[in-house]
């Protein structure tokens, strides 16, 4: 197991803001949120790069 040098001010603020009980909980949540945000940014960058399928019927998938 390796040891990480994490800024104590940052971890304490994250614990306080997130009302976490442990540093591990705060760090794991922060990493999940970071990864989720980065994936969202990747998807946003794709907007406008693909032409829509002219044969796609968007109404077909709706619940009636």
PDB file of N, CA, C and O in Angstrom, chain B, residues numbered from 101:
ATOM      1  N   UNK B 101       0.851  -1.190   0.000  1.00  0.00           N
ATOM      2  CA  UNK B 101       0.000   0.000   0.000  1.00  0.00           C
ATOM      3  C   UNK B 101       0.887   1.240   0.000  1.00  0.00           C
ATOM      4  O   UNK B 101       1.884   1.302   0.719  1.00  0.00           O
ATOM      5  N   UNK B 102       0.519   2.213  -0.800  1.00  0.00           N
ATOM      6  CA  UNK B 102       1.311   3.438  -0.879  1.00  0.00           C
ATOM      7  C   UNK B 102       0.647   4.550  -0.076  1.00  0.00           C
ATOM      8  O   UNK B 102      -0.551   4.516   0.207  1.00  0.00           O
ATOM      9  N   UNK B 103       1.450   5.517   0.273  1.00  0.00           N
ATOM     10  CA  UNK B 103       0.964   6.662   1.026  1.00  0.00           C
ATOM     11  C   UNK B 103       0.914   7.873   0.107  1.00  0.00           C
ATOM     12  O   UNK B 103       1.835   8.109  -0.675  1.00  0.00           O
ATOM     13  N   UNK B 104      -0.161   8.633   0.205  1.00  0.00           N
ATOM     14  CA  UNK B 104      -0.302   9.839  -0.601  1.00  0.00           C
ATOM     15  C   UNK B 104      -0.157  11.069   0.277  1.00  0.00           C
ATOM     16  O   UNK B 104      -0.616  11.085   1.419  1.00  0.00           O
ATOM     17  N   UNK B 105       0.477  12.092  -0.258  1.00  0.00           N
ATOM     18  CA  UNK B 105       0.588  13.365   0.441  1.00  0.00           C
ATOM     19  C   UNK B 105      -0.542  14.260  -0.069  1.00  0.00           C
ATOM     20  O   UNK B 105      -0.435  14.860  -1.138  1.00  0.00           O
ATOM     21  N   UNK B 106      -1.622  14.342   0.704  1.00  0.00           N
ATOM     22  CA  UNK B 106      -2.790  15.127   0.313  1.00  0.00           C
ATOM     23  C   UNK B 106      -2.832  16.388   1.166  1.00  0.00           C
ATOM     24  O   UNK B 106      -2.639  16.346   2.381  1.00  0.00           O
ATOM     25  N   UNK B 107      -3.085  17.498   0.507  1.00  0.00           N
ATOM     26  CA  UNK B 107      -3.190  18.781   1.196  1.00  0.00           C
ATOM     27  C   UNK B 107      -4.262  18.687   2.288  1.00  0.00           C
ATOM     28  O   UNK B 107      -5.436  18.456   1.998  1.00  0.00           O
ATOM     29  N   UNK B 108      -3.846  18.867   3.539  1.00  0.00           N
ATOM     30  CA  UNK B 108      -4.773  18.718   4.669  1.00  0.00           C
ATOM     31  C   UNK B 108      -5.901  19.747   4.644  1.00  0.00           C
ATOM     32  O   UNK B 108      -7.013  19.468   5.090  1.00  0.00           O
ATOM     33  N   UNK B 109      -5.613  20.924   4.126  1.00  0.00           N
ATOM     34  CA  UNK B 109      -6.647  21.946   4.024  1.00  0.00           C
ATOM     35  C   UNK B 109      -7.742  21.495   3.065  1.00  0.00           C
ATOM     36  O   UNK B 109      -8.930  21.661   3.340  1.00  0.00           O
ATOM     37  N   UNK B 110      -7.332  20.928   1.944  1.00  0.00           N
ATOM     38  CA  UNK B 110      -8.301  20.449   0.957  1.00  0.00           C
ATOM     39  C   UNK B 110      -9.134  19.297   1.497  1.00  0.00           C
ATOM     40  O   UNK B 110     -10.357  19.288   1.359  1.00  0.00           O
ATOM     41  N   UNK B 111      -8.468  18.323   2.113  1.00  0.00           N
ATOM     42  CA  UNK B 111      -9.205  17.160   2.613  1.00  0.00           C
ATOM     43  C   UNK B 111     -10.150  17.558   3.739  1.00  0.00           C
ATOM     44  O   UNK B 111     -11.266  17.046   3.818  1.00  0.00           O
ATOM     45  N   UNK B 112      -9.719  18.462   4.608  1.00  0.00           N
ATOM     46  CA  UNK B 112     -10.589  18.898   5.697  1.00  0.00           C
ATOM     47  C   UNK B 112     -11.797  19.672   5.177  1.00  0.00           C
ATOM     48  O   UNK B 112     -12.901  19.530   5.703  1.00  0.00           O
ATOM     49  N   UNK B 113     -11.590  20.488   4.147  1.00  0.00           N
ATOM     50  CA  UNK B 113     -12.705  21.216   3.558  1.00  0.00           C
ATOM     51  C   UNK B 113     -13.683  20.259   2.876  1.00  0.00           C
ATOM     52  O   UNK B 113     -14.898  20.423   2.986  1.00  0.00           O
ATOM     53  N   UNK B 114     -13.143  19.250   2.167  1.00  0.00           N
ATOM     54  CA  UNK B 114     -13.996  18.261   1.508  1.00  0.00           C
ATOM     55  C   UNK B 114     -14.817  17.482   2.539  1.00  0.00           C
ATOM     56  O   UNK B 114     -16.003  17.232   2.325  1.00  0.00           O
ATOM     57  N   UNK B 115     -14.200  17.104   3.639  1.00  0.00           N
ATOM     58  CA  UNK B 115     -14.904  16.372   4.694  1.00  0.00           C
ATOM     59  C   UNK B 115     -16.024  17.235   5.267  1.00  0.00           C
ATOM     60  O   UNK B 115     -17.137  16.759   5.491  1.00  0.00           O
ATOM     61  N   UNK B 116     -15.717  18.498   5.499  1.00  0.00           N
ATOM     62  CA  UNK B 116     -16.711  19.411   6.067  1.00  0.00           C
ATOM     63  C   UNK B 116     -17.870  19.646   5.100  1.00  0.00           C
ATOM     64  O   UNK B 116     -19.035  19.536   5.481  1.00  0.00           O
ATOM     65  N   UNK B 117     -17.546  19.971   3.847  1.00  0.00           N
ATOM     66  CA  UNK B 117     -18.586  20.258   2.858  1.00  0.00           C
ATOM     67  C   UNK B 117     -19.458  19.039   2.557  1.00  0.00           C
ATOM     68  O   UNK B 117     -20.675  19.152   2.414  1.00  0.00           O
ATOM     69  N   UNK B 118     -18.820  17.885   2.464  1.00  0.00           N
ATOM     70  CA  UNK B 118     -19.555  16.668   2.129  1.00  0.00           C
ATOM     71  C   UNK B 118     -20.114  15.945   3.336  1.00  0.00           C
ATOM     72  O   UNK B 118     -20.814  14.942   3.199  1.00  0.00           O
ATOM     73  N   UNK B 119     -19.804  16.455   4.524  1.00  0.00           N
ATOM     74  CA  UNK B 119     -20.228  15.831   5.781  1.00  0.00           C
ATOM     75  C   UNK B 119     -19.827  14.349   5.824  1.00  0.00           C
ATOM     76  O   UNK B 119     -20.611  13.485   6.216  1.00  0.00           O
ATOM     77  N   UNK B 120     -18.584  14.089   5.408  1.00  0.00           N
ATOM     78  CA  UNK B 120     -18.063  12.727   5.413  1.00  0.00           C
ATOM     79  C   UNK B 120     -17.549  12.375   6.800  1.00  0.00           C
ATOM     80  O   UNK B 120     -17.164  13.242   7.584  1.00  0.00           O
ATOM     81  N   UNK B 121     -17.554  11.087   7.078  1.00  0.00           N
ATOM     82  CA  UNK B 121     -17.062  10.612   8.377  1.00  0.00           C
ATOM     83  C   UNK B 121     -15.580  10.279   8.335  1.00  0.00           C
ATOM     84  O   UNK B 121     -14.898  10.319   9.359  1.00  0.00           O
ATOM     85  N   UNK B 122     -15.078   9.947   7.136  1.00  0.00           N
ATOM     86  CA  UNK B 122     -13.671   9.562   7.013  1.00  0.00           C
ATOM     87  C   UNK B 122     -13.017  10.243   5.819  1.00  0.00           C
ATOM     88  O   UNK B 122     -13.689  10.701   4.895  1.00  0.00           O
ATOM     89  N   UNK B 123     -11.696  10.298   5.863  1.00  0.00           N
ATOM     90  CA  UNK B 123     -10.941  10.833   4.731  1.00  0.00           C
ATOM     91  C   UNK B 123     -11.125   9.946   3.512  1.00  0.00           C
ATOM     92  O   UNK B 123     -11.252  10.436   2.390  1.00  0.00           O
ATOM     93  N   UNK B 124     -11.139   8.642   3.738  1.00  0.00           N
ATOM     94  CA  UNK B 124     -11.304   7.694   2.635  1.00  0.00           C
ATOM     95  C   UNK B 124     -12.613   7.948   1.902  1.00  0.00           C
ATOM     96  O   UNK B 124     -12.640   7.956   0.671  1.00  0.00           O
ATOM     97  N   UNK B 125     -13.685   8.154   2.633  1.00  0.00           N
ATOM     98  CA  UNK B 125     -14.988   8.419   2.031  1.00  0.00           C
ATOM     99  C   UNK B 125     -14.954   9.703   1.198  1.00  0.00           C
ATOM    100  O   UNK B 125     -15.488   9.751   0.090  1.00  0.00           O
ATOM    101  N   UNK B 126     -14.325  10.730   1.741  1.00  0.00           N
ATOM    102  CA  UNK B 126     -14.228  12.011   1.028  1.00  0.00           C
ATOM    103  C   UNK B 126     -13.404  11.872  -0.248  1.00  0.00           C
ATOM    104  O   UNK B 126     -13.787  12.390  -1.297  1.00  0.00           O
ATOM    105  N   UNK B 127     -12.295  11.186  -0.161  1.00  0.00           N
ATOM    106  CA  UNK B 127     -11.407  11.023  -1.320  1.00  0.00           C
ATOM    107  C   UNK B 127     -12.062  10.169  -2.398  1.00  0.00           C
ATOM    108  O   UNK B 127     -12.007  10.511  -3.579  1.00  0.00           O
ATOM    109  N   UNK B 128     -12.676   9.067  -2.003  1.00  0.00           N
ATOM    110  CA  UNK B 128     -13.346   8.207  -2.989  1.00  0.00           C
ATOM    111  C   UNK B 128     -14.481   8.943  -3.692  1.00  0.00           C
ATOM    112  O   UNK B 128     -14.650   8.810  -4.905  1.00  0.00           O
ATOM    113  N   UNK B 129     -15.248   9.707  -2.950  1.00  0.00           N
ATOM    114  CA  UNK B 129     -16.335  10.479  -3.544  1.00  0.00           C
ATOM    115  C   UNK B 129     -15.787  11.539  -4.491  1.00  0.00           C
ATOM    116  O   UNK B 129     -16.316  11.738  -5.585  1.00  0.00           O
ATOM    117  N   UNK B 130     -14.736  12.210  -4.070  1.00  0.00           N
ATOM    118  CA  UNK B 130     -14.130  13.244  -4.913  1.00  0.00           C
ATOM    119  C   UNK B 130     -13.607  12.648  -6.221  1.00  0.00           C
ATOM    120  O   UNK B 130     -13.770  13.242  -7.286  1.00  0.00           O
ATOM    121  N   UNK B 131     -12.990  11.495  -6.140  1.00  0.00           N
ATOM    122  CA  UNK B 131     -12.470  10.850  -7.343  1.00  0.00           C
ATOM    123  C   UNK B 131     -13.609  10.423  -8.270  1.00  0.00           C
ATOM    124  O   UNK B 131     -13.513  10.593  -9.486  1.00  0.00           O
ATOM    125  N   UNK B 132     -14.682   9.873  -7.707  1.00  0.00           N
ATOM    126  CA  UNK B 132     -15.827   9.476  -8.526  1.00  0.00           C
ATOM    127  C   UNK B 132     -16.417  10.686  -9.244  1.00  0.00           C
ATOM    128  O   UNK B 132     -16.709  10.631 -10.439  1.00  0.00           O
ATOM    129  N   UNK B 133     -16.589  11.778  -8.500  1.00  0.00           N
ATOM    130  CA  UNK B 133     -17.159  12.992  -9.089  1.00  0.00           C
ATOM    131  C   UNK B 133     -16.237  13.569 -10.164  1.00  0.00           C
ATOM    132  O   UNK B 133     -16.712  14.053 -11.192  1.00  0.00           O
ATOM    133  N   UNK B 134     -14.948  13.523  -9.938  1.00  0.00           N
ATOM    134  CA  UNK B 134     -13.979  14.014 -10.917  1.00  0.00           C
ATOM    135  C   UNK B 134     -14.074  13.208 -12.209  1.00  0.00           C
ATOM    136  O   UNK B 134     -14.122  13.777 -13.300  1.00  0.00           O
ATOM    137  N   UNK B 135     -14.102  11.883 -12.082  1.00  0.00           N
ATOM    138  CA  UNK B 135     -14.185  11.002 -13.249  1.00  0.00           C
ATOM    139  C   UNK B 135     -15.495  11.232 -13.999  1.00  0.00           C
ATOM    140  O   UNK B 135     -15.506  11.307 -15.228  1.00  0.00           O
ATOM    141  N   UNK B 136     -16.594  11.343 -13.260  1.00  0.00           N
ATOM    142  CA  UNK B 136     -17.896  11.587 -13.876  1.00  0.00           C
ATOM    143  C   UNK B 136     -17.898  12.904 -14.652  1.00  0.00           C
ATOM    144  O   UNK B 136     -18.404  12.968 -15.773  1.00  0.00           O
ATOM    145  N   UNK B 137     -17.340  13.933 -14.063  1.00  0.00           N
ATOM    146  CA  UNK B 137     -17.278  15.246 -14.713  1.00  0.00           C
ATOM    147  C   UNK B 137     -16.443  15.185 -15.991  1.00  0.00           C
ATOM    148  O   UNK B 137     -16.834  15.752 -17.012  1.00  0.00           O
ATOM    149  N   UNK B 138     -15.308  14.508 -15.945  1.00  0.00           N
ATOM    150  CA  UNK B 138     -14.440  14.397 -17.119  1.00  0.00           C
ATOM    151  C   UNK B 138     -15.133  13.645 -18.247  1.00  0.00           C
ATOM    152  O   UNK B 138     -14.997  14.003 -19.416  1.00  0.00           O
ATOM    153  N   UNK B 139     -15.882  12.594 -17.890  1.00  0.00           N
ATOM    154  CA  UNK B 139     -16.616  11.842 -18.908  1.00  0.00           C
ATOM    155  C   UNK B 139     -17.698  12.711 -19.536  1.00  0.00           C
ATOM    156  O   UNK B 139     -17.934  12.641 -20.742  1.00  0.00           O
ATOM    157  N   UNK B 140     -18.352  13.526 -18.723  1.00  0.00           N
ATOM    158  CA  UNK B 140     -19.365  14.438 -19.246  1.00  0.00           C
ATOM    159  C   UNK B 140     -18.737  15.438 -20.212  1.00  0.00           C
ATOM    160  O   UNK B 140     -19.315  15.739 -21.256  1.00  0.00           O
ATOM    161  N   UNK B 141     -17.573  15.947 -19.872  1.00  0.00           N
ATOM    162  CA  UNK B 141     -16.887  16.894 -20.747  1.00  0.00           C
ATOM    163  C   UNK B 141     -16.510  16.243 -22.079  1.00  0.00           C
ATOM    164  O   UNK B 141     -16.576  16.887 -23.126  1.00  0.00           O
ATOM    165  N   UNK B 142     -16.114  14.961 -22.040  1.00  0.00           N
ATOM    166  CA  UNK B 142     -15.791  14.253 -23.275  1.00  0.00           C
ATOM    167  C   UNK B 142     -17.018  14.155 -24.176  1.00  0.00           C
ATOM    168  O   UNK B 142     -16.921  14.332 -25.391  1.00  0.00           O
ATOM    169  N   UNK B 143     -18.169  13.875 -23.575  1.00  0.00           N
ATOM    170  CA  UNK B 143     -19.404  13.763 -24.347  1.00  0.00           C
ATOM    171  C   UNK B 143     -19.790  15.120 -24.931  1.00  0.00           C
ATOM    172  O   UNK B 143     -20.197  15.209 -26.090  1.00  0.00           O
ATOM    173  N   UNK B 144     -19.662  16.166 -24.132  1.00  0.00           N
ATOM    174  CA  UNK B 144     -20.002  17.517 -24.594  1.00  0.00           C
ATOM    175  C   UNK B 144     -19.138  17.906 -25.799  1.00  0.00           C
ATOM    176  O   UNK B 144     -19.618  18.556 -26.727  1.00  0.00           O
ATOM    177  N   UNK B 145     -17.884  17.511 -25.778  1.00  0.00           N
ATOM    178  CA  UNK B 145     -16.991  17.833 -26.890  1.00  0.00           C
ATOM    179  C   UNK B 145     -17.423  17.166 -28.191  1.00  0.00           C
ATOM    180  O   UNK B 145     -17.046  17.623 -29.270  1.00  0.00           O
ATOM    181  N   UNK B 146     -18.208  16.095 -28.107  1.00  0.00           N
ATOM    182  CA  UNK B 146     -18.668  15.392 -29.303  1.00  0.00           C
ATOM    183  C   UNK B 146     -19.874  16.063 -29.961  1.00  0.00           C
ATOM    184  O   UNK B 146     -20.179  15.784 -31.120  1.00  0.00           O
ATOM    185  N   UNK B 147     -20.567  16.950 -29.225  1.00  0.00           N
ATOM    186  CA  UNK B 147     -21.734  17.613 -29.791  1.00  0.00           C
ATOM    187  C   UNK B 147     -21.357  18.349 -31.069  1.00  0.00           C
ATOM    188  O   UNK B 147     -20.378  19.094 -31.112  1.00  0.00           O
ATOM    189  N   UNK B 148     -22.149  18.128 -32.097  1.00  0.00           N
ATOM    190  CA  UNK B 148     -21.931  18.795 -33.365  1.00  0.00           C
ATOM    191  C   UNK B 148     -20.924  18.116 -34.269  1.00  0.00           C
ATOM    192  O   UNK B 148     -20.687  18.577 -35.386  1.00  0.00           O
ATOM    193  N   UNK B 149     -20.326  17.027 -33.808  1.00  0.00           N
ATOM    194  CA  UNK B 149     -19.320  16.346 -34.624  1.00  0.00           C
ATOM    195  C   UNK B 149     -19.905  15.187 -35.429  1.00  0.00           C
ATOM    196  O   UNK B 149     -19.225  14.615 -36.280  1.00  0.00           O
ATOM    197  N   UNK B 150     -21.162  14.842 -35.160  1.00  0.00           N
ATOM    198  CA  UNK B 150     -21.808  13.754 -35.878  1.00  0.00           C
ATOM    199  C   UNK B 150     -23.074  14.274 -36.538  1.00  0.00           C
ATOM    200  O   UNK B 150     -23.815  15.066 -35.955  1.00  0.00           O
ATOM    201  N   UNK B 151     -23.306  13.825 -37.740  1.00  0.00           N
ATOM    202  CA  UNK B 151     -24.532  14.192 -38.440  1.00  0.00           C
ATOM    203  C   UNK B 151     -25.654  13.286 -37.958  1.00  0.00           C
ATOM    204  O   UNK B 151     -25.455  12.081 -37.803  1.00  0.00           O
ATOM    205  N   UNK B 152     -26.826  13.851 -37.721  1.00  0.00           N
ATOM    206  CA  UNK B 152     -27.945  13.025 -37.278  1.00  0.00           C
ATOM    207  C   UNK B 152     -28.407  12.078 -38.389  1.00  0.00           C
ATOM    208  O   UNK B 152     -28.266  12.372 -39.576  1.00  0.00           O
ATOM    209  N   UNK B 153     -28.955  10.952 -37.981  1.00  0.00           N
ATOM    210  CA  UNK B 153     -29.481   9.965 -38.925  1.00  0.00           C
ATOM    211  C   UNK B 153     -30.833  10.459 -39.423  1.00  0.00           C
ATOM    212  O   UNK B 153     -31.764  10.572 -38.626  1.00  0.00           O
ATOM    213  N   UNK B 154     -30.974  10.756 -40.705  1.00  0.00           N
ATOM    214  CA  UNK B 154     -32.237  11.296 -41.209  1.00  0.00           C
ATOM    215  C   UNK B 154     -33.389  10.293 -41.131  1.00  0.00           C
ATOM    216  O   UNK B 154     -34.552  10.696 -41.172  1.00  0.00           O
ATOM    217  N   UNK B 155     -33.094   9.003 -41.021  1.00  0.00           N
ATOM    218  CA  UNK B 155     -34.128   7.977 -40.956  1.00  0.00           C
ATOM    219  C   UNK B 155     -34.552   7.641 -39.527  1.00  0.00           C
ATOM    220  O   UNK B 155     -35.463   6.837 -39.329  1.00  0.00           O
ATOM    221  N   UNK B 156     -33.906   8.243 -38.533  1.00  0.00           N
ATOM    222  CA  UNK B 156     -34.219   7.933 -37.139  1.00  0.00           C
ATOM    223  C   UNK B 156     -35.575   8.534 -36.769  1.00  0.00           C
ATOM    224  O   UNK B 156     -35.821   9.719 -36.995  1.00  0.00           O
ATOM    225  N   UNK B 157     -36.449   7.706 -36.199  1.00  0.00           N
ATOM    226  CA  UNK B 157     -37.776   8.139 -35.787  1.00  0.00           C
ATOM    227  C   UNK B 157     -37.777   8.290 -34.261  1.00  0.00           C
ATOM    228  O   UNK B 157     -37.967   7.308 -33.543  1.00  0.00           O
ATOM    229  N   UNK B 158     -37.569   9.499 -33.770  1.00  0.00           N
ATOM    230  CA  UNK B 158     -37.495   9.735 -32.335  1.00  0.00           C
ATOM    231  C   UNK B 158     -38.830   9.484 -31.634  1.00  0.00           C
ATOM    232  O   UNK B 158     -38.850   9.199 -30.437  1.00  0.00           O
ATOM    233  N   UNK B 159     -39.930   9.585 -32.351  1.00  0.00           N
ATOM    234  CA  UNK B 159     -41.242   9.379 -31.745  1.00  0.00           C
ATOM    235  C   UNK B 159     -41.508   7.892 -31.460  1.00  0.00           C
ATOM    236  O   UNK B 159     -42.304   7.558 -30.583  1.00  0.00           O
ATOM    237  N   UNK B 160     -40.857   7.031 -32.185  1.00  0.00           N
ATOM    238  CA  UNK B 160     -41.080   5.597 -32.039  1.00  0.00           C
ATOM    239  C   UNK B 160     -40.702   5.101 -30.640  1.00  0.00           C
ATOM    240  O   UNK B 160     -41.341   4.184 -30.125  1.00  0.00           O
ATOM    241  N   UNK B 161     -39.695   5.678 -30.029  1.00  0.00           N
ATOM    242  CA  UNK B 161     -39.211   5.233 -28.729  1.00  0.00           C
ATOM    243  C   UNK B 161     -39.984   5.791 -27.547  1.00  0.00           C
ATOM    244  O   UNK B 161     -39.735   5.390 -26.411  1.00  0.00           O
ATOM    245  N   UNK B 162     -40.910   6.699 -27.782  1.00  0.00           N
ATOM    246  CA  UNK B 162     -41.669   7.302 -26.695  1.00  0.00           C
ATOM    247  C   UNK B 162     -42.744   6.361 -26.167  1.00  0.00           C
ATOM    248  O   UNK B 162     -43.329   5.576 -26.913  1.00  0.00           O
ATOM    249  N   UNK B 163     -42.987   6.460 -24.868  1.00  0.00           N
ATOM    250  CA  UNK B 163     -44.107   5.723 -24.262  1.00  0.00           C
ATOM    251  C   UNK B 163     -45.402   6.380 -24.679  1.00  0.00           C
ATOM    252  O   UNK B 163     -45.476   7.603 -24.803  1.00  0.00           O
ATOM    253  N   UNK B 164     -46.408   5.581 -24.892  1.00  0.00           N
ATOM    254  CA  UNK B 164     -47.699   6.128 -25.319  1.00  0.00           C
ATOM    255  C   UNK B 164     -48.652   6.234 -24.173  1.00  0.00           C
ATOM    256  O   UNK B 164     -49.787   6.675 -24.353  1.00  0.00           O
TER     257      UNK B 164
END
